[in-house]
Amino acid sequence: MSGNSVVVDDNCLRSNHRKDLRSAADMIGVKSILIYLDLSFDVLKKRKENNKILKTRHDVPSAWMVEDSLVFERPTEEENPVLYTENISSAKFFESLESQFW
């Protein structure tokens, strides 16, 4: 599998879903990295409002966002997520991401 990458772009709300994905990666001998976008509800709401104007992304219904927030299980330290917040520069984020590879 050397030289190949797979990206799972999903919300992975529950820890057991993330565990299943890590197990699948382990079964084929590849490394998995969890990227956690820890954004405030206000930032998400603002992005959603901007997207209604710009239409750069698929619109997620507001009800889904509320429902998802009720079942979401925050990644644990054991999951070793690469954290991105609205206060982290992209350079710092990519530095954190790169450190996961070595």
N, C-alpha and C positions, 0 to 999 in steps of 0.2 A: 504494500500500500504506500510505499515511500513516494513522496512527491504529489500525493493527492490530498485534496481538502474537501470537506463537506461542511456547509453552513446550514444549520437549522434555524430559520428565522421564525420564531414562534414566541408566544408570550410565556409559555411554560409556567403557568400560575402555581402549580402545586409541586411540592418537593418530590413526590413520588414520580411525577412525569420527568423531572430533571434527572432523577436517579435512574430511571429506565433508559434515558438517552446516554448517560455515562456508562451504564452497563453494556449497552450495544457497542459503544466505542471500545470499551475494554475487551469485549469478545473478539474483536477483529484487530486488536493490538494497536489502536491509535489513541492519541491524546485528545482529551476533550477540554474545552475552555468555556466557562460560563461568563458571558458579558451581561452585567446587570445595570440597566438604565434606571437609576434611582432619581426620578424626576417628580417634583411636587405636582399635586393635582392642578394647581394654578398654571404651571408651565404647560401641562398637557392640555388644559382647557384653552389656553392662548394659542397653542399650536393648532388645535382643532378649529378654532375660529379663523385663523389665518388660512388654513387649508380650504375652508369653505369659499374663500375669496380666490385663492391662487390655484386650487384644485391640483396640487402637485402630488397628492397621495390619495389612496382609497379612503373614503370617509368611514370611520368607525362610529356606529350609532352610540350616542351618549349613554343609553341604557346599558349597553355592553360594558362600557368603561366602569359604570357604577357596580354592575354585577361582578365584573372581574376583580374590582378592588375588595369586594366582600370575601372572595375565596382565595385571594392571593396569599401565598406563603413566602415571605421574604427569604432570600437565600441566606444560608447560615455560613459561619466562618469555615466550617468543615467543607463546604462546597467550593471555597476559595474563589469567589467571583471577582472578575475584573470590574471595578466599579466606575460608572460614569454618572456624574451629577451635573446640573447646570452650572456649577461653580468650578468645575475642573476644565482646564484648558485642553484643547485637542492634543497638544504636544505631551502633556502629562498623561493623558489617557493612553496614547499610543506607546508611551514609555512603559506604563503599567502592563499593557497588552503584550508588548515585546518581551517583558521579563518572564512571562508565562512560557515562552518557548525555549528558554535556556535553563 
